[in-house]
Amino acid sequence: MYTVLVLADHSEICYPKDSILFTILSGVLMALIPVVIFLVMRKFVKFKIKPVIVGAAVWLLFAVVLKAIVLTPVIGADNSVSRAVNGNIWLFYMIAAAAAGIFEETGRLVAFKTVLKKNDDKQDALYYGIGHGGFEAVYLGFQIAFLGIMCLMINKGGIESVVKGADDTMIESLLAQIDKYTSSDIGRALLMGYERIPAMIVHIMFSVMVFAAVRERKIGLYFLSVFIHFVIDFSFVLYYAKIISLGVTEIMFTVEMLVFAVPVYKLLYKKMDINATERRMSDGISGNF
């Protein structure tokens, strides 16, 4: 009965064609940004595919699979704890931001200490960041573009043609996602695409920090990356709480990116060659990994 009521509420729904177009456009832009950054970087630094693949795999494992396993009882389940968390937007995003920082930065740490332990070139951190952040962008981009395509299907065949056989939870989740992203106009589409640029830079920045934490034996950089990741992610609660607009949110995100990324570049990345050479000499190691 509940499913029938849910579908009845959307039985006459018809999404505007321009909103669908801009939803698909925003998804395509999000997916293309990391590809463009990757192609540009190939012109300036030595290309290596392994860190890119590892970065993508680690994001999927740590940021999607493992994080979901841990957060489901707290956010996704139907219990007193999850109801309390979902009922408080500040608490919800505090937990979500903390989980993102812990899981993603720990994934980077594990990668640089295991499968990439012989990748001692600082450029490997750049390519790892492209893989990590790039796969996130492609994943989100295709997800949003697919929602736009589903809107076309709903307009053509009705909501039942899309959610046939789905349970109540899946239907509500799908409709919530559609309602969230299909109010796009050209400005929103461009902003969502633009967001992936500072997001990619931030992912590369975190990769450099954790890479340095492992190679320079400064574990404090790992904990600092977790904290900064939390601060940046949690700041988006201001948008979701409807305190600031999407445009102001993107400006704030860009400022945060510059405040953190510039010092990381100047104080860590630029000095890493000298530090790596000194470490190799002290360890009796010669040549490149």
Helices and strands as residue ranges (DSSP letters): H 2-9, H 17-41, H 50-58, I 59-66, H 67-71, I 72-76, H 80-86, H 89-113, H 123-157, H 160-163, H 168-181, H 186-215, H 220-235, H 237-240, H 246-264, I 265-269, H 272-283
